[in-house]
């Protein structure tokens, strides 16, 4: 069935006739329609998958991105909040929530969200970049503080990467010397 989209859809529809609440099949149908650029059908199947299994991160991410693409970012927040609850140590979801607030024009809530993220993940470069940009745009004095933190975080990341690459390089030399 690889490459035969129409046949795949037909088989999945028959399967849904037998098991209409299977979130995995519904998700797969959503992916198929998404790959065919039928966003309306893709949304329908992704949302149905979400209704039956609201804990699939891939589906939550797709639904959030769908609403962002329709420029109704405030509707995406609910999906990203669910994902953030399921993965509290993953800053991606909280950054997406902040981005949605920013896109929908709720700058104060976006700023508060980014500040909360920074308190939890003080080395998060992406969050610091958003804070620098937002504070600069809003004329807030803490923009300079965040810019300094950003430079420090970028240098620390660069140093970690350099140390990591030098350790992996020296490890390969050691192993080649034993042969």
TIRO-2110 file (N, C-alpha, C; in Angstrom, 1 decimal):
// TIRO-2110
0.8, -1.2, 0.0, N, 1, A
0.0, 0.0, 0.0, CA, 1, A
0.8, 1.3, 0.0, C, 1, A
2.2, 1.1, 0.1, N, 2, A
3.0, 2.3, 0.0, CA, 2, A
2.9, 3.0, -1.3, C, 2, A
2.6, 4.2, -1.3, N, 3, A
2.5, 5.0, -2.5, CA, 3, A
1.0, 5.1, -3.0, C, 3, A
0.2, 4.1, -2.7, N, 4, A
-1.2, 4.1, -3.1, CA, 4, A
-2.1, 4.7, -2.0, C, 4, A
-2.2, 6.0, -2.0, N, 5, A
-2.9, 6.8, -1.0, CA, 5, A
-4.3, 6.4, -1.0, C, 5, A
-5.0, 6.4, -2.1, N, 6, A
-6.4, 6.1, -2.2, CA, 6, A
-6.7, 4.7, -1.6, C, 6, A
-5.9, 3.7, -1.9, N, 7, A
-6.1, 2.4, -1.4, CA, 7, A
-5.9, 2.4, 0.1, C, 7, A
-4.9, 3.1, 0.6, N, 8, A
-4.6, 3.2, 2.0, CA, 8, A
-5.8, 3.8, 2.7, C, 8, A
-6.3, 4.9, 2.2, N, 9, A
-7.5, 5.6, 2.8, CA, 9, A
-8.6, 4.6, 2.9, C, 9, A
-8.9, 3.9, 1.8, N, 10, A
-10.0, 3.0, 1.8, CA, 10, A
-9.9, 1.9, 2.8, C, 10, A
-8.7, 1.3, 3.0, N, 11, A
-8.5, 0.3, 4.0, CA, 11, A
-8.6, 0.9, 5.4, C, 11, A
-8.1, 2.0, 5.6, N, 12, A
-8.2, 2.7, 7.0, CA, 12, A
-9.7, 3.0, 7.3, C, 12, A
-10.4, 3.4, 6.3, N, 13, A
-11.9, 3.7, 6.5, CA, 13, A
-12.6, 2.5, 6.8, C, 13, A
-12.3, 1.4, 6.2, N, 14, A
-12.9, 0.1, 6.5, CA, 14, A
-12.6, -0.3, 7.9, C, 14, A
-11.3, -0.1, 8.3, N, 15, A
-10.9, -0.4, 9.7, CA, 15, A
-11.6, 0.5, 10.7, C, 15, A
-11.8, 1.7, 10.3, N, 16, A
-12.6, 2.6, 11.2, CA, 16, A
-14.0, 2.3, 11.3, C, 16, A
-14.6, 1.6, 10.3, N, 17, A
-15.9, 1.1, 10.3, CA, 17, A
-16.1, 0.0, 11.4, C, 17, A
-15.0, -0.7, 11.6, N, 18, A
-15.0, -1.8, 12.6, CA, 18, A
-14.6, -1.2, 14.0, C, 18, A
-13.6, -0.4, 14.0, N, 19, A
-13.1, 0.2, 15.3, CA, 19, A
-13.1, 1.7, 15.2, C, 19, A
-14.2, 2.4, 15.3, N, 20, A
-14.3, 3.8, 15.0, CA, 20, A
-13.6, 4.7, 16.0, C, 20, A
-13.2, 4.1, 17.2, N, 21, A
-12.6, 4.9, 18.2, CA, 21, A
-11.1, 4.7, 18.4, C, 21, A
-10.5, 4.1, 17.4, N, 22, A
-9.0, 3.8, 17.5, CA, 22, A
-8.3, 5.0, 17.2, C, 22, A
-7.7, 5.6, 18.2, N, 23, A
-7.0, 6.9, 18.0, CA, 23, A
-5.8, 6.8, 17.1, C, 23, A
-5.1, 5.6, 17.1, N, 24, A
-4.0, 5.4, 16.2, CA, 24, A
-4.3, 5.4, 14.7, C, 24, A
-5.5, 4.8, 14.4, N, 25, A
-5.9, 4.8, 13.0, CA, 25, A
-6.4, 6.2, 12.6, C, 25, A
-7.1, 6.9, 13.5, N, 26, A
-7.5, 8.2, 13.3, CA, 26, A
-6.3, 9.1, 13.0, C, 26, A
-5.3, 9.0, 13.9, N, 27, A
-4.1, 9.8, 13.7, CA, 27, A
-3.4, 9.5, 12.4, C, 27, A
-3.3, 8.2, 12.0, N, 28, A
-2.7, 7.8, 10.7, CA, 28, A
-3.5, 8.5, 9.5, C, 28, A
-4.8, 8.4, 9.6, N, 29, A
-5.7, 9.1, 8.6, CA, 29, A
-5.4, 10.6, 8.5, C, 29, A
-5.2, 11.2, 9.7, N, 30, A
-4.8, 12.6, 9.7, CA, 30, A
-3.5, 12.9, 9.0, C, 30, A
-2.5, 12.0, 9.3, N, 31, A
-1.2, 12.1, 8.6, CA, 31, A
-1.3, 12.0, 7.1, C, 31, A
-2.1, 11.0, 6.7, N, 32, A
-2.3, 10.8, 5.3, CA, 32, A
-2.9, 12.0, 4.6, C, 32, A
-4.0, 12.5, 5.2, N, 33, A
-4.6, 13.7, 4.6, CA, 33, A
-3.7, 14.9, 4.7, C, 33, A
-2.9, 15.0, 5.7, N, 34, A
-2.0, 16.1, 5.8, CA, 34, A
-0.9, 16.1, 4.7, C, 34, A
-0.4, 14.9, 4.5, N, 35, A
0.6, 14.7, 3.4, CA, 35, A
0.0, 15.0, 2.0, C, 35, A
-1.3, 14.8, 1.9, N, 36, A
-2.0, 15.1, 0.6, CA, 36, A
-2.4, 16.6, 0.6, C, 36, A
-2.1, 17.4, 1.6, N, 37, A
-2.4, 18.8, 1.7, CA, 37, A
-3.9, 19.1, 1.8, C, 37, A
-4.7, 18.1, 2.4, N, 38, A
-6.1, 18.3, 2.6, CA, 38, A
-6.2, 18.6, 4.1, C, 38, A
-6.0, 19.9, 4.5, N, 39, A
-5.9, 20.3, 5.9, CA, 39, A
-7.2, 20.1, 6.6, C, 39, A
-8.3, 20.3, 5.9, N, 40, A
-9.6, 20.1, 6.6, CA, 40, A
-9.8, 18.7, 7.0, C, 40, A
-9.6, 17.7, 6.2, N, 41, A
-9.7, 16.3, 6.5, CA, 41, A
-8.6, 15.9, 7.6, C, 41, A
-7.4, 16.5, 7.4, N, 42, A
-6.3, 16.2, 8.3, CA, 42, A
-6.7, 16.7, 9.7, C, 42, A
-7.3, 17.9, 9.8, N, 43, A
-7.8, 18.4, 11.1, CA, 43, A
-8.8, 17.5, 11.7, C, 43, A
-9.8, 17.1, 10.9, N, 44, A
-10.9, 16.3, 11.3, CA, 44, A
-10.4, 15.0, 12.0, C, 44, A
-9.5, 14.3, 11.3, N, 45, A
-9.0, 13.0, 11.9, CA, 45, A
-8.0, 13.2, 13.1, C, 45, A
-7.2, 14.3, 13.0, N, 46, A
-6.3, 14.6, 14.2, CA, 46, A
-7.2, 14.9, 15.4, C, 46, A
-8.2, 15.7, 15.2, N, 47, A
-9.1, 16.1, 16.3, CA, 47, A
-9.8, 14.9, 16.9, C, 47, A
-10.3, 14.0, 16.0, N, 48, A
-11.0, 12.8, 16.5, CA, 48, A
-10.0, 11.9, 17.2, C, 48, A
-8.8, 11.8, 16.8, N, 49, A
-7.8, 11.1, 17.5, CA, 49, A
-7.5, 11.7, 18.9, C, 49, A
-7.5, 13.0, 18.9, N, 50, A
-7.3, 13.7, 20.2, CA, 50, A
-8.5, 13.4, 21.1, C, 50, A
-9.7, 13.4, 20.6, N, 51, A
-10.9, 13.2, 21.4, CA, 51, A
-10.8, 11.8, 22.1, C, 51, A
-10.3, 10.8, 21.4, N, 52, A
-10.2, 9.5, 22.0, CA, 52, A
-9.0, 9.2, 22.8, C, 52, A
-7.9, 9.9, 22.5, N, 53, A
-6.7, 9.7, 23.2, CA, 53, A
-6.0, 11.1, 23.3, C, 53, A
-6.3, 11.9, 24.3, N, 54, A
-5.8, 13.3, 24.4, CA, 54, A
-4.4, 13.4, 24.9, C, 54, A
-3.6, 12.3, 24.9, N, 55, A
-2.3, 12.3, 25.4, CA, 55, A
-1.2, 12.0, 24.4, C, 55, A
-1.6, 12.1, 23.1, N, 56, A
-0.6, 11.8, 22.0, CA, 56, A
0.1, 13.2, 21.7, C, 56, A
1.4, 13.3, 22.1, N, 57, A
2.1, 14.5, 21.9, CA, 57, A
2.2, 14.9, 20.4, C, 57, A
2.3, 14.0, 19.5, N, 58, A
2.4, 14.3, 18.1, CA, 58, A
1.1, 15.0, 17.6, C, 58, A
-0.1, 14.4, 18.1, N, 59, A
-1.4, 15.0, 17.7, CA, 59, A
-1.5, 16.4, 18.4, C, 59, A
-1.2, 16.5, 19.6, N, 60, A
-1.3, 17.8, 20.3, CA, 60, A
-0.4, 18.9, 19.5, C, 60, A
0.8, 18.5, 19.1, N, 61, A
1.7, 19.4, 18.4, CA, 61, A
1.0, 19.8, 17.1, C, 61, A
0.5, 18.8, 16.4, N, 62, A
-0.1, 19.0, 15.0, CA, 62, A
-1.3, 20.0, 15.2, C, 62, A
-2.2, 19.7, 16.2, N, 63, A
-3.4, 20.5, 16.3, CA, 63, A
-3.0, 22.0, 16.7, C, 63, A
-2.0, 22.1, 17.6, N, 64, A
-1.5, 23.5, 17.9, CA, 64, A
-1.0, 24.2, 16.7, C, 64, A
-0.1, 23.5, 16.0, N, 65, A
0.4, 24.1, 14.7, CA, 65, A
-0.6, 24.5, 13.7, C, 65, A
-1.7, 23.6, 13.7, N, 66, A
-2.8, 23.9, 12.7, CA, 66, A
-3.5, 25.2, 13.1, C, 66, A
-3.8, 25.4, 14.4, N, 67, A
-4.4, 26.7, 14.8, CA, 67, A
-3.5, 27.9, 14.6, C, 67, A
-2.2, 27.7, 14.8, N, 68, A
-1.2, 28.8, 14.6, CA, 68, A
-1.2, 29.1, 13.1, C, 68, A
-1.3, 28.1, 12.2, N, 69, A
-1.3, 28.4, 10.8, CA, 69, A
-2.5, 29.1, 10.3, C, 69, A
-3.6, 28.9, 11.1, N, 70, A
-4.9, 29.6, 10.8, CA, 70, A
-4.9, 31.0, 11.4, C, 70, A
-3.8, 31.4, 12.1, N, 71, A
-3.7, 32.6, 12.8, CA, 71, A
-4.7, 32.8, 13.9, C, 71, A
-5.0, 31.7, 14.6, N, 72, A
-5.8, 31.8, 15.8, CA, 72, A
-5.0, 31.1, 16.9, C, 72, A
-3.9, 31.7, 17.2, N, 73, A
-2.9, 31.1, 18.1, CA, 73, A
-3.5, 30.9, 19.5, C, 73, A
-4.5, 31.7, 19.9, N, 74, A
-5.1, 31.5, 21.2, CA, 74, A
-5.8, 30.1, 21.4, C, 74, A
-6.2, 29.6, 20.3, N, 75, A
-6.8, 28.2, 20.3, CA, 75, A
-5.8, 27.1, 20.4, C, 75, A
-4.6, 27.4, 20.0, N, 76, A
-3.5, 26.5, 20.1, CA, 76, A
-3.0, 26.3, 21.5, C, 76, A
-3.1, 27.3, 22.3, N, 77, A
-2.6, 27.3, 23.7, CA, 77, A
-3.1, 26.1, 24.5, C, 77, A
-4.3, 25.7, 24.4, N, 78, A
-4.9, 24.6, 25.1, CA, 78, A
-4.2, 23.3, 24.8, C, 78, A
-3.8, 23.1, 23.5, N, 79, A
-3.1, 21.9, 23.2, CA, 79, A
-1.7, 21.9, 23.7, C, 79, A
-1.0, 23.0, 23.6, N, 80, A
0.4, 23.1, 24.1, CA, 80, A
0.4, 23.0, 25.6, C, 80, A
-0.6, 23.5, 26.3, N, 81, A
-0.7, 23.4, 27.8, CA, 81, A
-0.8, 21.9, 28.2, C, 81, A
-1.6, 21.2, 27.5, N, 82, A
-1.7, 19.7, 27.8, CA, 82, A
-0.4, 19.0, 27.6, C, 82, A
0.3, 19.4, 26.5, N, 83, A
1.6, 18.8, 26.2, CA, 83, A
2.6, 19.2, 27.3, C, 83, A
2.6, 20.4, 27.8, N, 84, A
3.5, 20.9, 28.8, CA, 84, A
3.2, 20.2, 30.2, C, 84, A
1.9, 19.8, 30.4, N, 85, A
1.6, 19.0, 31.6, CA, 85, A
2.2, 17.6, 31.5, C, 85, A
2.2, 17.1, 30.3, N, 86, A
2.7, 15.7, 30.1, CA, 86, A
4.2, 15.7, 30.1, C, 86, A
4.9, 16.8, 29.7, N, 87, A
6.3, 16.8, 29.6, CA, 87, A
6.8, 18.1, 30.3, C, 87, A
6.7, 18.2, 31.6, N, 88, A
7.0, 19.4, 32.3, CA, 88, A
8.5, 19.8, 32.2, C, 88, A
9.4, 18.9, 31.9, N, 89, A
10.8, 19.3, 31.8, CA, 89, A
11.2, 19.6, 30.4, C, 89, A
10.3, 19.7, 29.5, N, 90, A
10.5, 20.0, 28.1, CA, 90, A
10.1, 21.5, 27.8, C, 90, A
11.1, 22.4, 27.7, N, 91, A
10.7, 23.8, 27.5, CA, 91, A
10.0, 24.1, 26.2, C, 91, A
10.1, 23.2, 25.2, N, 92, A
9.5, 23.5, 23.9, CA, 92, A
8.0, 23.9, 24.0, C, 92, A
7.3, 23.1, 24.8, N, 93, A
5.8, 23.4, 24.9, CA, 93, A
5.5, 24.8, 25.6, C, 93, A
6.3, 25.1, 26.6, N, 94, A
6.1, 26.4, 27.2, CA, 94, A
6.5, 27.5, 26.3, C, 94, A
7.5, 27.3, 25.5, N, 95, A
7.9, 28.3, 24.6, CA, 95, A
6.8, 28.5, 23.5, C, 95, A
6.2, 27.4, 23.1, N, 96, A
5.1, 27.5, 22.1, CA, 96, A
3.9, 28.3, 22.7, C, 96, A
3.7, 28.1, 24.0, N, 97, A
2.6, 28.8, 24.7, CA, 97, A
2.9, 30.3, 24.7, C, 97, A
4.1, 30.6, 25.0, N, 98, A
4.5, 32.0, 25.0, CA, 98, A
4.4, 32.6, 23.6, C, 98, A
4.8, 31.9, 22.6, N, 99, A
4.7, 32.3, 21.2, CA, 99, A
3.2, 32.6, 20.8, C, 99, A
2.4, 31.7, 21.3, N, 100, A
0.9, 31.9, 21.0, CA, 100, A
0.4, 33.2, 21.6, C, 100, A
0.8, 33.4, 22.8, N, 101, A
0.3, 34.6, 23.5, CA, 101, A
0.8, 35.9, 22.7, C, 101, A
2.1, 35.8, 22.3, N, 102, A
2.7, 36.9, 21.6, CA, 102, A
2.0, 37.1, 20.2, C, 102, A
1.7, 36.0, 19.5, N, 103, A
1.1, 36.1, 18.2, CA, 103, A
-0.3, 36.7, 18.3, C, 103, A
-1.0, 36.3, 19.4, N, 104, A
-2.4, 36.8, 19.6, CA, 104, A
-2.4, 38.2, 20.2, C, 104, A
-1.3, 38.8, 20.4, N, 105, A
-1.2, 40.2, 20.9, CA, 105, A
-1.3, 40.4, 22.4, C, 105, A
-1.2, 39.3, 23.1, N, 106, A
-1.2, 39.4, 24.6, CA, 106, A
0.2, 39.4, 25.1, C, 106, A
0.8, 40.6, 24.9, N, 107, A
2.3, 40.7, 25.1, CA, 107, A
2.6, 40.6, 26.6, C, 107, A
1.8, 41.1, 27.5, N, 108, A
2.1, 41.0, 28.9, CA, 108, A
2.1, 39.5, 29.4, C, 108, A
1.1, 38.8, 28.9, N, 109, A
1.0, 37.3, 29.3, CA, 109, A
2.2, 36.6, 28.6, C, 109, A
2.6, 36.9, 27.4, N, 110, A
3.7, 36.3, 26.8, CA, 110, A
5.0, 36.6, 27.5, C, 110, A
5.1, 37.9, 28.0, N, 111, A
6.3, 38.2, 28.7, CA, 111, A
6.4, 37.5, 30.1, C, 111, A
5.2, 37.4, 30.7, N, 112, A
5.2, 36.6, 32.0, CA, 112, A
5.5, 35.1, 31.7, C, 112, A
5.0, 34.6, 30.7, N, 113, A
5.3, 33.2, 30.3, CA, 113, A
6.8, 33.0, 30.1, C, 113, A
7.4, 33.8, 29.3, N, 114, A
8.8, 33.7, 29.1, CA, 114, A
9.7, 33.9, 30.3, C, 114, A
9.2, 34.8, 31.2, N, 115, A
9.9, 35.0, 32.5, CA, 115, A
9.8, 33.7, 33.4, C, 115, A
8.6, 33.1, 33.3, N, 116, A
8.4, 31.8, 34.1, CA, 116, A
9.3, 30.7, 33.5, C, 116, A
9.4, 30.7, 32.2, N, 117, A
10.3, 29.7, 31.6, CA, 117, A
11.7, 29.9, 32.0, C, 117, A
12.2, 31.1, 31.9, N, 118, A
13.5, 31.4, 32.3, CA, 118, A
13.9, 31.1, 33.7, C, 118, A
12.9, 31.3, 34.6, N, 119, A
13.1, 30.9, 36.0, CA, 119, A
13.3, 29.4, 36.1, C, 119, A
12.6, 28.6, 35.3, N, 120, A
12.7, 27.2, 35.3, CA, 120, A
13.9, 26.6, 34.5, C, 120, A
14.2, 27.3, 33.4, N, 121, A
15.3, 26.9, 32.5, CA, 121, A
16.2, 28.1, 32.3, C, 121, A
17.1, 28.5, 33.2, N, 122, A
17.9, 29.7, 33.2, CA, 122, A
18.9, 29.7, 32.0, C, 122, A
19.2, 28.6, 31.4, N, 123, A
20.2, 28.6, 30.3, CA, 123, A
19.5, 28.5, 28.9, C, 123, A
18.2, 28.6, 28.9, N, 124, A
17.5, 28.4, 27.6, CA, 124, A
17.7, 29.7, 26.7, C, 124, A
18.5, 29.5, 25.7, N, 125, A
18.9, 30.5, 24.8, CA, 125, A
17.7, 31.1, 24.0, C, 125, A
16.8, 30.2, 23.5, N, 126, A
15.6, 30.6, 22.8, CA, 126, A
14.7, 31.5, 23.6, C, 126, A
14.5, 31.2, 24.9, N, 127, A
13.7, 32.0, 25.8, CA, 127, A
14.4, 33.3, 26.0, C, 127, A
15.7, 33.3, 26.2, N, 128, A
16.4, 34.6, 26.4, CA, 128, A
16.3, 35.5, 25.2, C, 128, A
16.3, 34.9, 24.0, N, 129, A
16.2, 35.7, 22.8, CA, 129, A
14.8, 36.4, 22.7, C, 129, A
13.8, 35.6, 23.0, N, 130, A
12.4, 36.2, 23.0, CA, 130, A
12.3, 37.3, 24.1, C, 130, A
12.9, 37.1, 25.2, N, 131, A
12.9, 38.1, 26.3, CA, 131, A
13.6, 39.4, 25.9, C, 131, A
14.8, 39.2, 25.3, N, 132, A
15.5, 40.4, 24.8, CA, 132, A
14.7, 41.2, 23.8, C, 132, A
14.1, 40.4, 22.8, N, 133, A
13.4, 41.1, 21.7, CA, 133, A
12.1, 41.8, 22.3, C, 133, A
11.4, 41.0, 23.1, N, 134, A
10.1, 41.6, 23.7, CA, 134, A
10.4, 42.8, 24.5, C, 134, A
11.4, 42.7, 25.4, N, 135, A
11.7, 43.8, 26.3, CA, 135, A
12.2, 45.0, 25.5, C, 135, A
13.0, 44.8, 24.5, N, 136, A
13.5, 45.9, 23.6, CA, 136, A
12.3, 46.5, 22.9, C, 136, A
11.4, 45.7, 22.4, N, 137, A
10.2, 46.3, 21.7, CA, 137, A
9.3, 47.1, 22.6, C, 137, A
9.2, 46.6, 23.8, N, 138, A
8.3, 47.3, 24.8, CA, 138, A
9.0, 48.4, 25.5, C, 138, A
10.3, 48.6, 25.3, N, 139, A
11.1, 49.7, 25.9, CA, 139, A
11.4, 49.4, 27.4, C, 139, A
11.4, 48.2, 27.8, N, 140, A
11.7, 47.8, 29.2, CA, 140, A
13.2, 47.8, 29.5, C, 140, A
13.5, 48.3, 30.7, N, 141, A
15.0, 48.4, 31.0, CA, 141, A
15.6, 47.0, 31.2, C, 141, A
14.9, 46.0, 31.5, N, 142, A
15.5, 44.6, 31.7, CA, 142, A
16.0, 44.0, 30.4, C, 142, A
15.8, 44.6, 29.3, N, 143, A
16.3, 44.1, 28.0, CA, 143, A
17.8, 43.9, 28.1, C, 143, A
18.5, 44.9, 28.7, N, 144, A
20.0, 44.8, 28.8, CA, 144, A
20.4, 43.7, 29.7, C, 144, A
19.6, 43.4, 30.8, N, 145, A
20.0, 42.3, 31.7, CA, 145, A
19.8, 41.0, 30.9, C, 145, A
18.7, 40.9, 30.2, N, 146, A
18.5, 39.6, 29.4, CA, 146, A
19.5, 39.4, 28.3, C, 146, A
19.9, 40.5, 27.7, N, 147, A
20.9, 40.5, 26.7, CA, 147, A
22.3, 40.0, 27.2, C, 147, A
22.6, 40.4, 28.4, N, 148, A
23.8, 40.0, 29.1, CA, 148, A
23.7, 38.5, 29.4, C, 148, A
22.5, 38.1, 30.0, N, 149, A
22.3, 36.6, 30.3, CA, 149, A
22.4, 35.8, 29.0, C, 149, A
21.9, 36.3, 27.9, N, 150, A
21.9, 35.6, 26.6, CA, 150, A
23.3, 35.4, 26.2, C, 150, A
24.2, 36.4, 26.2, N, 151, A
25.6, 36.3, 25.8, CA, 151, A
26.3, 35.3, 26.7, C, 151, A
26.0, 35.3, 28.0, N, 152, A
26.6, 34.3, 28.9, CA, 152, A
26.2, 32.9, 28.6, C, 152, A
24.9, 32.7, 28.3, N, 153, A
24.4, 31.4, 28.0, CA, 153, A
24.9, 30.9, 26.7, C, 153, A
25.1, 31.8, 25.7, N, 154, A
25.6, 31.4, 24.4, CA, 154, A
27.1, 31.0, 24.6, C, 154, A
27.9, 31.7, 25.4, N, 155, A
29.3, 31.4, 25.6, CA, 155, A
29.4, 30.0, 26.3, C, 155, A
28.5, 29.8, 27.3, N, 156, A
28.5, 28.6, 28.1, CA, 156, A
28.2, 27.4, 27.1, C, 156, A
27.2, 27.6, 26.2, N, 157, A
26.9, 26.5, 25.3, CA, 157, A
28.0, 26.2, 24.4, C, 157, A
28.6, 27.3, 23.9, N, 158, A
29.8, 27.1, 23.0, CA, 158, A
30.9, 26.4, 23.7, C, 158, A
31.2, 26.7, 24.9, N, 159, A
32.2, 26.1, 25.7, CA, 159, A
31.9, 24.6, 25.9, C, 159, A
30.6, 24.3, 26.2, N, 160, A
30.2, 22.9, 26.4, CA, 160, A
30.4, 22.1, 25.1, C, 160, A
30.1, 22.7, 24.0, N, 161, A
30.2, 22.0, 22.7, CA, 161, A
31.7, 21.8, 22.4, C, 161, A
32.5, 22.8, 22.7, N, 162, A
33.9, 22.6, 22.4, CA, 162, A
34.5, 21.5, 23.2, C, 162, A
34.2, 21.5, 24.5, N, 163, A
34.7, 20.5, 25.4, CA, 163, A
34.2, 19.1, 25.0, C, 163, A
32.9, 19.0, 24.6, N, 164, A
32.3, 17.8, 24.1, CA, 164, A
33.0, 17.3, 22.9, C, 164, A
33.3, 18.2, 21.9, N, 165, A
33.9, 17.7, 20.7, CA, 165, A
35.4, 17.3, 20.9, C, 165, A
36.0, 18.0, 21.8, N, 166, A
37.4, 17.6, 22.1, CA, 166, A
37.5, 16.3, 22.8, C, 166, A
36.5, 16.0, 23.7, N, 167, A
36.5, 14.8, 24.4, CA, 167, A
36.2, 13.6, 23.4, C, 167, A
35.3, 13.8, 22.5, N, 168, A
35.0, 12.8, 21.6, CA, 168, A
36.2, 12.6, 20.6, C, 168, A
36.9, 13.6, 20.3, N, 169, A
38.0, 13.5, 19.4, CA, 169, A
39.2, 12.8, 20.0, C, 169, A
39.4, 13.1, 21.3, N, 170, A
40.5, 12.4, 22.0, CA, 170, A
40.2, 10.9, 22.3, C, 170, A
38.9, 10.6, 22.5, N, 171, A
38.5, 9.3, 22.7, CA, 171, A
38.7, 8.4, 21.5, C, 171, A
38.5, 9.0, 20.3, N, 172, A
38.7, 8.2, 19.1, CA, 172, A
40.1, 8.0, 18.8, C, 172, A
41.0, 8.9, 19.2, N, 173, A
42.4, 8.7, 19.0, CA, 173, A
42.9, 7.6, 19.9, C, 173, A
42.4, 7.6, 21.2, N, 174, A
42.8, 6.5, 22.1, CA, 174, A
42.4, 5.2, 21.6, C, 174, A
41.2, 5.1, 21.1, N, 175, A
40.8, 3.7, 20.6, CA, 175, A
41.5, 3.3, 19.4, C, 175, A
41.9, 4.3, 18.5, N, 176, A
42.6, 3.9, 17.3, CA, 176, A
44.1, 3.5, 17.6, C, 176, A
44.6, 4.0, 18.7, N, 177, A
46.0, 3.6, 19.1, CA, 177, A
46.1, 2.2, 19.7, C, 177, A
45.0, 1.6, 20.1, N, 178, A
45.1, 0.3, 20.7, CA, 178, A
45.0, -0.8, 19.6, C, 178, A
44.7, -0.5, 18.4, N, 179, A
44.5, -1.5, 17.4, CA, 179, A
45.8, -2.2, 17.0, C, 179, A
END
